[in-house]
Amino acid sequence: MSQTIAVQDLRVGMYVHLDLGWMSHPFPLSSFRISSPEQIATIRSLGLQRLRWAPERSALDDERPAEGSRVEATPSVAPFETAEQRAARRRREALAAQRAAAQQCERQYIEAGRAWRDAMDAVPQRPEQARVTTESLTGALLDKMLVDGEMCIRLLSTGAGDRATAHALNVAVISLLLGRAFGLARDEMLDLGVGALLHDVGKIDIPDRLHHLDDGFTSAELNAYRDHVARGVAQGRRMTLTPAALLVLAQHHEHADGSGFPMRLTVERMATGARIVSLVNRYDNLCNPALLARALTPHEALSILFAQSRTKYDPAILNAFIKMMGVYPAGSVVQLSDERYAMVVSVNSSRPLRPRLLVHDARIARDEALFLDLETEPEVGIRRSLSPAKLPREALEYLAPRHRLTYFFEPAPTRAEVEALDEEIGA
């Protein structure tokens, strides 16, 4: 049960909830346990007078409230709780935390999508405002991403609306995570993020039917489609983007072997940001094509990139991308070593071979299912990836694979946190 407290009474160890927009504060999450006086100072700088906190999730050296603070009493746990009741309560708490994390990710994604659409709407008449909005969005992403600890790539159950928004955010989020893995500096990450978010901005100047490459295009239509790159650079200059961000727009369809367009550059002449976005853009287009009937599973997309297209991408970036996404990226449908079917819901970018899964279990309602974390299940592994069409009907309805894959990110739980949760649930 949450209570409210004055910001001047905050203490290290309190678990607090910031009821602000995701882009309105610099913390990775809107709900967290305060770990330092510096965090308290940052919270006080946000202009809040009071905020919510959860005593039951706090870890205070002294359980007494801060002097002068006024809070309501918290209901205590039943004093004669049986082992069965205790296990049931802890499962409810774990399920509630799982749902809260998912909802928070969804809210952050929707807010990011809204900001991206605002930026795109501003491009024709207010180009510099479009740049400011895009830079602010990228800065907010980096505030959450450039923190200590590992990150998970998370599959969302909803998107930001239209395909263009989802594609821009997918490319930006994955590109920034890849840039993080390479240790890029913040200013380099800012250019990378802005370029990734705006890589297709030139498409606002061509007809909708030419926005996506089609095998049936005439030569004139193909040239018009490819012209979105030059048009994007022109728009980027109107927005006064930095030279590094402009290079992402100019080179996001170039290939390492010189087979791309419009300049047929080889890898030595491509900017680092463009090398990253070129690869991530292709991955997302394979998983989320304009025609859903042509969509590949994430596992199939990675296989094609590695086996058939490896000459088109910087080898170091391709290898790091595959390592980060995991052999079975979020959104993959798999069969486990114990024959059960599952869907990958998140991948720890530092430990990608042991993802978190939603497992088909006919005994448990889907919305009551706790994710299975393979990091703490050494006896269980993934046997193979499957096309959703090959799932038994019951498993297909239960797992409900997304027609379009929508990715976001969140801080990864530490191994100790995962193991402690497993012990509590199993107790």
VOPAGU-2260 file (C-alpha; in pm, 1 decimal, decimal comma):
REM VOPAGU-2260
SITE   aa  ch    i         X         Y         Z
SITE  MET   A    0       0,0       0,0       0,0
SITE  SER   A    1     146,9     335,8    -103,9
SITE  GLN   A    2     142,6     648,1     111,5
SITE  THR   A    3     241,8    1007,1      44,9
SITE  ILE   A    4     530,6    1190,4     205,2
SITE  ALA   A    5     682,3    1536,5     175,0
SITE  VAL   A    6     995,8    1543,3     -41,8
SITE  GLN   A    7    1196,8    1704,4     240,8
SITE  ASP   A    8    1131,4    1390,8     450,7
SITE  LEU   A    9    1272,1    1142,8     199,8
SITE  ARG   A   10    1538,1     900,8     319,6
SITE  VAL   A   11    1771,5     650,1     159,1
SITE  GLY   A   12    1598,3     313,5     139,7
SITE  MET   A   13    1248,6     444,1      64,9
SITE  TYR   A   14    1072,7     290,3    -235,5
SITE  VAL   A   15     914,8     585,8    -417,4
SITE  HIS   A   16     680,8     642,9    -711,8
SITE  LEU   A   17     732,6     947,7    -934,8
SITE  ASP   A   18     394,3    1032,7   -1085,2
SITE  LEU   A   19     552,0    1224,7   -1370,7
SITE  GLY   A   20     586,1    1169,9   -1741,7
SITE  TRP   A   21     873,8     942,2   -1838,0
SITE  MET   A   22    1057,0    1229,5   -2008,3
SITE  SER   A   23    1016,3    1455,7   -1704,3
SITE  HIS   A   24    1279,4    1296,1   -1480,3
SITE  PRO   A   25    1624,7    1140,1   -1533,5
SITE  PHE   A   26    1574,6     809,8   -1351,6
SITE  PRO   A   27    1564,9     480,0   -1543,0
SITE  LEU   A   28    1232,8     389,7   -1381,1
SITE  SER   A   29     949,9     591,0   -1230,8
SITE  SER   A   30     933,7     359,1    -926,0
SITE  PHE   A   31    1251,6     264,1    -741,6
SITE  ARG   A   32    1424,8     239,1    -405,2
SITE  ILE   A   33    1631,7     546,5    -318,5
SITE  SER   A   34    1995,2     441,6    -289,5
SITE  SER   A   35    2182,9     768,5    -226,5
SITE  PRO   A   36    2149,3    1127,1    -100,4
SITE  GLU   A   37    2221,6    1239,5    -457,6
SITE  GLN   A   38    1900,9    1073,7    -574,6
SITE  ILE   A   39    1708,1    1255,9    -303,0
SITE  ALA   A   40    1857,7    1586,5    -419,9
SITE  THR   A   41    1754,3    1509,2    -778,2
SITE  ILE   A   42    1398,0    1426,6    -670,9
SITE  ARG   A   43    1376,0    1752,6    -476,2
SITE  SER   A   44    1489,3    1942,2    -786,1
SITE  LEU   A   45    1186,6    1815,5    -980,7
SITE  GLY   A   46     953,6    2062,1    -809,9
SITE  LEU   A   47     734,4    1805,9    -634,2
SITE  GLN   A   48     596,7    1883,0    -290,2
SITE  ARG   A   49     487,7    1529,0    -200,2
SITE  LEU   A   50     518,3    1190,4    -363,6
SITE  ARG   A   51     402,7     836,2    -310,0
SITE  TRP   A   52     617,0     573,4    -139,7
SITE  ALA   A   53     566,6     208,0     -47,8
SITE  PRO   A   54     679,5     118,7     306,9
SITE  GLU   A   55     646,9    -255,4     240,7
SITE  ARG   A   56     898,2    -231,1     -45,2
SITE  SER   A   57    1136,3      -0,3     139,1
SITE  ALA   A   58    1454,8     -98,4     322,3
SITE  LEU   A   59    1512,2     156,5     597,5
SITE  ASP   A   60    1775,8     121,8     868,7
SITE  ASP   A   61    1519,4     267,3    1107,2
SITE  GLU   A   62    1160,6     169,3    1033,7
SITE  ARG   A   63    1026,3     479,9    1202,2
SITE  PRO   A   64     909,6     749,3     958,2
SITE  ALA   A   65    1122,7    1059,4     922,1
SITE  GLU   A   66    1066,9    1317,6    1193,2
SITE  GLY   A   67     780,7    1549,7    1105,8
SITE  SER   A   68     642,3    1332,3     826,6
SITE  ARG   A   69     278,3    1231,1     831,0
SITE  VAL   A   70     185,3     895,2     689,6
SITE  GLU   A   71     -98,3     653,6     735,2
SITE  ALA   A   72     -51,6     318,1     901,8
SITE  THR   A   73      23,2      24,9     676,0
SITE  PRO   A   74    -179,9    -293,1     713,6
SITE  SER   A   75      41,4    -569,4     847,4
SITE  VAL   A   76      66,5    -921,9     714,1
SITE  ALA   A   77    -147,2   -1176,1     896,2
SITE  PRO   A   78      52,2   -1287,2    1202,0
SITE  PHE   A   79     -35,1   -1658,5    1164,3
SITE  GLU   A   80      21,6   -1698,3     792,7
SITE  THR   A   81      61,9   -2060,0     686,7
SITE  ALA   A   82     335,3   -2166,3     444,2
SITE  GLU   A   83      72,6   -2210,5     174,4
SITE  GLN   A   84     -73,3   -1865,1     236,9
SITE  ARG   A   85     273,9   -1715,5     240,1
SITE  ALA   A   86     359,3   -1875,1     -95,5
SITE  ALA   A   87      30,8   -1755,6    -245,6
SITE  ARG   A   88      87,2   -1402,0    -118,7
SITE  ARG   A   89     439,2   -1388,0    -255,8
SITE  ARG   A   90     320,2   -1517,2    -591,2
SITE  ARG   A   91      56,9   -1241,8    -600,9
SITE  GLU   A   92     322,4    -985,5    -517,0
SITE  ALA   A   93     555,8   -1116,3    -788,2
SITE  LEU   A   94     273,5   -1112,9   -1042,0
SITE  ALA   A   95     180,2    -756,9    -944,0
SITE  ALA   A   96     542,9    -645,0    -982,5
SITE  GLN   A   97     560,9    -816,8   -1322,1
SITE  ARG   A   98     245,0    -643,0   -1439,8
SITE  ALA   A   99     361,0    -306,2   -1306,2
SITE  ALA   A  100     691,6    -337,3   -1493,2
SITE  ALA   A  101     510,2    -424,4   -1815,9
SITE  GLN   A  102     266,5    -136,3   -1778,0
SITE  GLN   A  103     546,7     105,9   -1704,9
SITE  CYS   A  104     735,0      -4,3   -2016,2
SITE  GLU   A  105     417,7      36,4   -2222,9
SITE  ARG   A  106     357,7     387,4   -2085,7
SITE  GLN   A  107     714,6     492,2   -2156,9
SITE  TYR   A  108     692,5     357,9   -2509,7
SITE  ILE   A  109     363,9     534,4   -2578,1
SITE  GLU   A  110     506,1     861,9   -2447,1
SITE  ALA   A  111     813,7     820,4   -2668,4
SITE  GLY   A  112     590,5     747,1   -2968,4
SITE  ARG   A  113     385,6    1058,2   -2902,2
SITE  ALA   A  114     702,6    1269,5   -2890,7
SITE  TRP   A  115     826,9    1119,9   -3217,8
SITE  ARG   A  116     499,5    1196,6   -3394,3
SITE  ASP   A  117     508,7    1553,0   -3260,0
SITE  ALA   A  118     856,5    1590,1   -3409,3
SITE  MET   A  119     749,1    1453,8   -3747,5
SITE  ASP   A  120     442,2    1679,3   -3754,5
SITE  ALA   A  121     669,8    1978,1   -3696,4
SITE  VAL   A  122     916,7    1899,6   -3977,1
SITE  PRO   A  123     739,8    2077,2   -4268,3
SITE  GLN   A  124     666,1    2411,4   -4098,4
SITE  ARG   A  125     880,5    2412,6   -3782,0
SITE  PRO   A  126    1197,9    2219,4   -3868,2
SITE  GLU   A  127    1406,9    2351,3   -3579,7
SITE  GLN   A  128    1132,2    2260,2   -3332,4
SITE  ALA   A  129    1135,4    1910,4   -3483,8
SITE  ARG   A  130    1508,6    1890,3   -3407,6
SITE  VAL   A  131    1461,0    2012,2   -3050,0
SITE  THR   A  132    1184,2    1758,2   -2987,8
SITE  THR   A  133    1390,1    1474,8   -3136,9
SITE  GLU   A  134    1696,1    1569,2   -2933,9
SITE  SER   A  135    1484,3    1586,1   -2617,8
SITE  LEU   A  136    1341,0    1240,9   -2687,0
SITE  THR   A  137    1687,4    1099,1   -2751,8
SITE  GLY   A  138    1817,1    1262,3   -2434,0
SITE  ALA   A  139    1534,4    1105,1   -2233,7
SITE  LEU   A  140    1616,2     763,7   -2379,6
SITE  LEU   A  141    1981,6     808,7   -2288,4
SITE  ASP   A  142    1897,8     922,0   -1933,9
SITE  LYS   A  143    1731,9     584,7   -1878,5
SITE  MET   A  144    1984,6     382,6   -2074,4
SITE  LEU   A  145    2325,3     522,3   -1976,5
SITE  VAL   A  146    2316,7     403,4   -1617,8
SITE  ASP   A  147    2509,5     142,0   -1426,2
SITE  GLY   A  148    2383,8    -211,3   -1468,7
SITE  GLU   A  149    2261,3    -424,3   -1751,9
SITE  MET   A  150    1966,1    -368,0   -1983,2
SITE  CYS   A  151    1692,7    -597,8   -2111,1
SITE  ILE   A  152    1542,1    -575,4   -2457,0
SITE  ARG   A  153    1171,2    -608,1   -2389,6
SITE  LEU   A  154     887,1    -721,1   -2613,7
SITE  LEU   A  155     577,8    -503,8   -2573,2
SITE  SER   A  156     218,9    -613,5   -2613,2
SITE  THR   A  157     114,1    -288,0   -2778,1
SITE  GLY   A  158     276,3     -48,1   -3019,4
SITE  ALA   A  159     284,8     327,3   -3052,2
SITE  GLY   A  160      23,3     312,7   -3326,5
SITE  ASP   A  161     123,6     331,2   -3689,6
SITE  ARG   A  162     403,8     130,9   -3847,7
SITE  ALA   A  163     624,2     435,0   -3912,3
SITE  THR   A  164     628,8     523,5   -3542,0
SITE  ALA   A  165     696,8     165,8   -3435,3
SITE  HIS   A  166     974,6     128,8   -3693,8
SITE  ALA   A  167    1147,1     453,0   -3590,9
SITE  LEU   A  168    1139,9     361,2   -3221,5
SITE  ASN   A  169    1249,1       1,5   -3280,9
SITE  VAL   A  170    1548,0     117,7   -3486,2
SITE  ALA   A  171    1637,6     391,7   -3237,4
SITE  VAL   A  172    1609,6     175,9   -2924,0
SITE  ILE   A  173    1809,1    -116,2   -3063,0
SITE  SER   A  174    2068,4     114,5   -3223,2
SITE  LEU   A  175    2122,5     296,7   -2894,1
SITE  LEU   A  176    2157,1     -28,5   -2702,7
SITE  LEU   A  177    2413,9    -141,0   -2958,6
SITE  GLY   A  178    2595,7     190,8   -2927,1
SITE  ARG   A  179    2590,2     142,8   -2549,8
SITE  ALA   A  180    2747,2    -200,2   -2593,1
SITE  PHE   A  181    3027,4     -40,5   -2797,5
SITE  GLY   A  182    3087,8     220,3   -2527,7
SITE  LEU   A  183    3006,0     524,4   -2740,9
SITE  ALA   A  184    3026,3     859,9   -2563,1
SITE  ARG   A  185    2704,4    1044,6   -2480,6
SITE  ASP   A  186    2744,3    1301,3   -2760,4
SITE  GLU   A  187    2800,4    1017,8   -3009,6
SITE  MET   A  188    2493,7     840,0   -2872,0
SITE  LEU   A  189    2287,2    1157,5   -2907,4
SITE  ASP   A  190    2381,1    1185,2   -3276,2
SITE  LEU   A  191    2313,5     814,9   -3325,1
SITE  GLY   A  192    1970,9     837,6   -3160,3
SITE  VAL   A  193    1863,2    1148,1   -3350,9
SITE  GLY   A  194    1978,5     994,7   -3679,2
SITE  ALA   A  195    1801,6     666,8   -3603,2
SITE  LEU   A  196    1474,6     837,5   -3510,4
SITE  LEU   A  197    1483,7    1050,3   -3826,2
SITE  HIS   A  198    1643,9     807,1   -4071,6
SITE  ASP   A  199    1326,4     788,5   -4283,6
SITE  VAL   A  200    1224,4    1155,4   -4254,0
SITE  GLY   A  201    1263,7    1195,5   -4631,5
SITE  LYS   A  202     961,4     972,2   -4684,9
SITE  ILE   A  203     730,2    1257,4   -4586,9
SITE  ASP   A  204     811,2    1404,7   -4930,4
SITE  ILE   A  205     721,5    1097,7   -5140,1
SITE  PRO   A  206     383,4     925,4   -5194,7
SITE  ASP   A  207     276,0     670,1   -4932,6
SITE  ARG   A  208     272,6     387,8   -5187,7
SITE  LEU   A  209     647,4     437,4   -5238,0
SITE  HIS   A  210     741,1     428,6   -4868,5
SITE  HIS   A  211     831,9      58,2   -4873,7
SITE  LEU   A  212    1042,3    -118,7   -5133,0
SITE  ASP   A  213     840,0    -351,0   -5353,4
SITE  ASP   A  214     964,8    -608,6   -5603,1
SITE  GLY   A  215     705,5    -480,6   -5850,0
SITE  PHE   A  216     841,1    -124,3   -5863,2
SITE  THR   A  217     916,1      18,6   -6205,7
SITE  SER   A  218    1254,1     185,7   -6257,9
SITE  ALA   A  219    1093,0     525,1   -6200,1
SITE  GLU   A  220     923,6     407,6   -5879,9
SITE  LEU   A  221    1246,8     251,7   -5753,0
SITE  ASN   A  222    1433,3     577,6   -5812,4
SITE  ALA   A  223    1156,9     772,2   -5636,7
SITE  TYR   A  224    1175,7     536,6   -5339,4
SITE  ARG   A  225    1553,0     567,8   -5318,6
SITE  ASP   A  226    1523,2     943,1   -5339,7
SITE  HIS   A  227    1393,6     947,3   -4981,1
SITE  VAL   A  228    1756,8     942,7   -4868,1
SITE  ALA   A  229    1847,8    1268,5   -5042,1
SITE  ARG   A  230    1518,5    1423,8   -4936,6
SITE  GLY   A  231    1587,8    1320,0   -4579,4
SITE  VAL   A  232    1928,2    1487,6   -4582,6
SITE  ALA   A  233    1764,9    1804,3   -4714,9
SITE  GLN   A  234    1511,2    1794,8   -4432,7
SITE  GLY   A  235    1789,3    1727,6   -4184,2
SITE  ARG   A  236    1971,9    2038,6   -4299,7
SITE  ARG   A  237    1653,2    2242,6   -4258,5
SITE  MET   A  238    1639,8    2109,5   -3901,9
SITE  THR   A  239    2007,9    2205,1   -3854,0
SITE  LEU   A  240    2103,2    1853,4   -3744,4
SITE  THR   A  241    2463,9    1789,8   -3649,3
SITE  PRO   A  242    2696,4    1654,7   -3921,9
SITE  ALA   A  243    2712,6    1314,1   -3750,0
SITE  ALA   A  244    2332,5    1283,4   -3736,7
SITE  LEU   A  245    2310,5    1389,3   -4103,1
SITE  LEU   A  246    2551,1    1111,5   -4198,3
SITE  VAL   A  247    2311,8     856,1   -4048,9
SITE  LEU   A  248    2033,0     991,9   -4269,2
SITE  ALA   A  249    2261,1     996,9   -4573,2
SITE  GLN   A  250    2410,4     648,9   -4529,2
SITE  HIS   A  251    2145,8     430,4   -4364,6
SITE  HIS   A  252    2096,4     231,5   -4688,1
SITE  GLU   A  253    2467,0     191,6   -4765,2
SITE  HIS   A  254    2627,8    -151,3   -4729,6
SITE  ALA   A  255    2976,0    -250,0   -4619,9
SITE  ASP   A  256    3045,4    -422,1   -4953,8
SITE  GLY   A  257    2943,3    -120,5   -5163,2
SITE  SER   A  258    2611,9    -271,6   -5276,5
SITE  GLY   A  259    2391,0     -11,8   -5106,8
SITE  PHE   A  260    2257,9     322,8   -5221,9
SITE  PRO   A  261    2273,5     608,9   -5304,2
SITE  MET   A  262    2655,2     644,4   -5299,1
SITE  ARG   A  263    2758,9     275,1   -5302,4
SITE  LEU   A  264    2995,4     342,8   -5013,3
SITE  THR   A  265    3209,7      67,4   -4862,2
SITE  VAL   A  266    3247,5      17,1   -4489,4
SITE  GLU   A  267    3561,8     231,5   -4465,6
SITE  ARG   A  268    3368,2     537,8   -4582,0
SITE  MET   A  269    3059,6     483,2   -4367,1
SITE  ALA   A  270    3011,7     661,4   -4035,2
SITE  THR   A  271    2984,2     441,2   -3726,1
SITE  GLY   A  272    2627,2     551,9   -3660,2
SITE  ALA   A  273    2526,9     469,6   -4016,6
SITE  ARG   A  274    2684,5     123,0   -3992,2
SITE  ILE   A  275    2470,8      53,9   -3686,3
SITE  VAL   A  276    2145,0     195,2   -3824,3
SITE  SER   A  277    2189,3      22,6   -4161,2
SITE  LEU   A  278    2195,8    -315,6   -3986,7
SITE  VAL   A  279    1918,0    -250,0   -3733,9
SITE  ASN   A  280    1695,8     -97,8   -4004,5
SITE  ARG   A  281    1729,2    -414,1   -4210,9
SITE  TYR   A  282    1654,2    -639,1   -3913,2
SITE  ASP   A  283    1336,1    -452,8   -3827,3
SITE  ASN   A  284    1221,1    -452,6   -4189,7
SITE  LEU   A  285    1266,8    -831,2   -4203,5
SITE  CYS   A  286    1061,8    -881,2   -3884,9
SITE  ASN   A  287     807,0    -606,5   -3953,0
SITE  PRO   A  288     761,6    -571,7   -4330,3
SITE  ALA   A  289     485,1    -367,8   -4489,8
SITE  LEU   A  290     315,8    -696,9   -4584,5
SITE  LEU   A  291     283,7    -907,4   -4269,9
SITE  ALA   A  292     266,3   -1227,1   -4475,6
SITE  ARG   A  293     636,6   -1176,7   -4551,4
SITE  ALA   A  294     739,5   -1130,3   -4188,2
SITE  LEU   A  295    1025,1   -1344,6   -4059,9
SITE  THR   A  296    1061,0   -1461,8   -3703,2
SITE  PRO   A  297    1339,7   -1283,4   -3511,1
SITE  HIS   A  298    1544,5   -1604,4   -3520,6
SITE  GLU   A  299    1499,9   -1631,1   -3900,0
SITE  ALA   A  300    1591,9   -1265,5   -3946,5
SITE  LEU   A  301    1916,0   -1308,5   -3750,2
SITE  SER   A  302    1998,6   -1622,9   -3946,2
SITE  ILE   A  303    1956,0   -1442,0   -4277,4
SITE  LEU   A  304    2164,5   -1146,7   -4165,1
SITE  PHE   A  305    2445,3   -1376,3   -4052,9
SITE  ALA   A  306    2434,8   -1646,3   -4322,7
SITE  GLN   A  307    2328,0   -1456,9   -4633,1
SITE  SER   A  308    2408,3   -1091,1   -4574,8
SITE  ARG   A  309    2718,7   -1083,6   -4358,7
SITE  THR   A  310    2922,8    -906,9   -4630,0
SITE  LYS   A  311    2676,8    -616,8   -4624,4
SITE  TYR   A  312    2746,7    -512,7   -4265,3
SITE  ASP   A  313    3044,2    -422,6   -4051,1
SITE  PRO   A  314    3154,2    -760,8   -3905,5
SITE  ALA   A  315    3220,5    -622,4   -3557,4
SITE  ILE   A  316    2880,0    -454,3   -3544,6
SITE  LEU   A  317    2700,3    -760,5   -3683,5
SITE  ASN   A  318    2863,1    -991,3   -3429,9
SITE  ALA   A  319    2786,9    -753,2   -3143,0
SITE  PHE   A  320    2427,1    -720,9   -3263,5
SITE  ILE   A  321    2372,2   -1096,2   -3271,9
SITE  LYS   A  322    2534,1   -1135,0   -2930,2
SITE  MET   A  323    2316,5    -856,7   -2784,1
SITE  MET   A  324    1988,1    -977,2   -2934,1
SITE  GLY   A  325    2056,9   -1338,6   -2842,2
SITE  VAL   A  326    2012,1   -1645,8   -3057,6
SITE  TYR   A  327    1642,6   -1618,4   -2973,3
SITE  PRO   A  328    1554,6   -1245,9   -2965,7
SITE  ALA   A  329    1251,9   -1111,4   -2783,0
SITE  GLY   A  330     942,5   -1214,8   -2975,8
SITE  SER   A  331    1077,2   -1556,9   -3072,0
SITE  VAL   A  332     850,9   -1858,0   -3026,6
SITE  VAL   A  333    1044,5   -2158,7   -2898,9
SITE  GLN   A  334    1015,6   -2514,7   -2775,6
SITE  LEU   A  335    1197,0   -2593,8   -2451,9
SITE  SER   A  336    1406,8   -2896,0   -2366,3
SITE  ASP   A  337    1116,5   -3026,9   -2154,6
SITE  GLU   A  338     884,2   -3006,1   -2461,3
SITE  ARG   A  339     688,2   -2701,4   -2343,1
SITE  TYR   A  340     621,4   -2409,9   -2578,6
SITE  ALA   A  341     714,2   -2052,7   -2486,9
SITE  MET   A  342     762,5   -1701,0   -2617,8
SITE  VAL   A  343    1071,0   -1492,8   -2538,9
SITE  VAL   A  344     955,5   -1173,7   -2366,7
SITE  SER   A  345    1288,1   -1014,3   -2274,4
SITE  VAL   A  346    1658,8   -1069,4   -2327,7
SITE  ASN   A  347    1936,9    -949,3   -2099,7
SITE  SER   A  348    2175,7    -787,3   -2346,9
SITE  SER   A  349    2474,5    -905,5   -2138,8
SITE  ARG   A  350    2349,7   -1263,3   -2086,5
SITE  PRO   A  351    2146,6   -1326,5   -2404,1
SITE  LEU   A  352    2144,1   -1706,2   -2398,9
SITE  ARG   A  353    1918,5   -1724,4   -2092,2
SITE  PRO   A  354    1614,3   -1505,9   -2170,2
SITE  ARG   A  355    1286,8   -1464,4   -1981,7
SITE  LEU   A  356     992,2   -1655,2   -2121,2
SITE  LEU   A  357     615,8   -1671,7   -2113,9
SITE  VAL   A  358     553,9   -2048,0   -2097,8
SITE  HIS   A  359     235,9   -2219,3   -2213,9
SITE  ASP   A  360      76,0   -2385,6   -1912,1
SITE  ALA   A  361    -286,4   -2490,2   -1948,5
SITE  ARG   A  362    -321,6   -2504,0   -1566,9
SITE  ILE   A  363    -255,4   -2131,4   -1526,2
SITE  ALA   A  364    -448,9   -1848,8   -1691,3
SITE  ARG   A  365    -230,3   -1649,2   -1928,9
SITE  ASP   A  366    -269,5   -1326,2   -1733,8
SITE  GLU   A  367    -168,1   -1510,1   -1415,7
SITE  ALA   A  368     148,4   -1662,7   -1561,4
SITE  LEU   A  369     483,4   -1565,6   -1411,9
SITE  PHE   A  370     773,1   -1534,5   -1654,3
SITE  LEU   A  371    1029,6   -1814,3   -1645,4
SITE  ASP   A  372    1383,8   -1678,1   -1615,5
SITE  LEU   A  373    1628,0   -1926,4   -1767,7
SITE  GLU   A  374    1913,8   -1767,6   -1574,2
SITE  THR   A  375    1786,5   -1947,9   -1266,3
SITE  GLU   A  376    1669,7   -2266,6   -1441,5
SITE  PRO   A  377    1989,1   -2451,5   -1541,8
SITE  GLU   A  378    1796,0   -2772,8   -1608,7
SITE  VAL   A  379    1578,6   -2607,1   -1874,9
SITE  GLY   A  380    1700,7   -2483,4   -2211,7
SITE  ILE   A  381    1569,2   -2385,9   -2553,2
SITE  ARG   A  382    1560,9   -2672,1   -2800,2
SITE  ARG   A  383    1454,7   -2487,2   -3115,7
SITE  SER   A  384    1285,0   -2183,4   -3260,5
SITE  LEU   A  385     944,9   -2225,2   -3423,6
SITE  SER   A  386     723,2   -2036,4   -3661,6
SITE  PRO   A  387     400,7   -1942,9   -3477,2
SITE  ALA   A  388     209,9   -2133,1   -3746,0
SITE  LYS   A  389     368,6   -2457,7   -3621,6
SITE  LEU   A  390     239,8   -2419,7   -3266,4
SITE  PRO   A  391     -47,9   -2638,6   -3145,9
SITE  ARG   A  392    -368,9   -2435,2   -3143,0
SITE  GLU   A  393    -385,2   -2418,4   -2762,1
SITE  ALA   A  394     -26,7   -2292,5   -2734,5
SITE  LEU   A  395     -81,5   -2041,5   -3016,5
SITE  GLU   A  396    -387,8   -1893,4   -2844,9
SITE  TYR   A  397    -210,7   -1884,6   -2507,7
SITE  LEU   A  398     117,2   -1728,5   -2621,1
SITE  ALA   A  399     -54,7   -1498,6   -2874,6
SITE  PRO   A  400     260,8   -1404,4   -3070,6
SITE  ARG   A  401     258,8   -1044,5   -3195,4
SITE  HIS   A  402     190,7    -979,8   -3563,1
SITE  ARG   A  403     432,7    -690,0   -3534,8
SITE  LEU   A  404     728,2    -686,3   -3298,1
SITE  THR   A  405     760,6    -379,5   -3078,9
SITE  TYR   A  406    1076,0    -342,8   -2870,3
SITE  PHE   A  407    1169,2    -126,5   -2576,2
SITE  PHE   A  408    1419,8    -157,4   -2292,8
SITE  GLU   A  409    1433,4    -174,3   -1915,4
SITE  PRO   A  410    1701,7    -224,7   -1648,7
SITE  ALA   A  411    1775,2    -593,2   -1604,1
SITE  PRO   A  412    1717,7    -743,7   -1259,4
SITE  THR   A  413    2036,7    -856,0   -1093,2
SITE  ARG   A  414    2100,6   -1226,3   -1057,4
SITE  ALA   A  415    2058,7   -1192,9    -678,9
SITE  GLU   A  416    1718,0   -1028,4    -724,1
SITE  VAL   A  417    1600,5   -1302,3    -960,8
SITE  GLU   A  418    1723,1   -1581,4    -733,7
SITE  ALA   A  419    1566,8   -1418,6    -426,4
SITE  LEU   A  420    1233,3   -1389,0    -609,3
SITE  ASP   A  421    1248,3   -1752,5    -717,2
SITE  GLU   A  422    1321,5   -1861,3    -361,0
SITE  GLU   A  423    1027,6   -1662,1    -226,7
SITE  ILE   A  424     785,1   -1795,7    -486,0
SITE  GLY   A  425     899,5   -2150,2    -430,8
SITE  ALA   A  426     894,4   -2122,7     -52,8
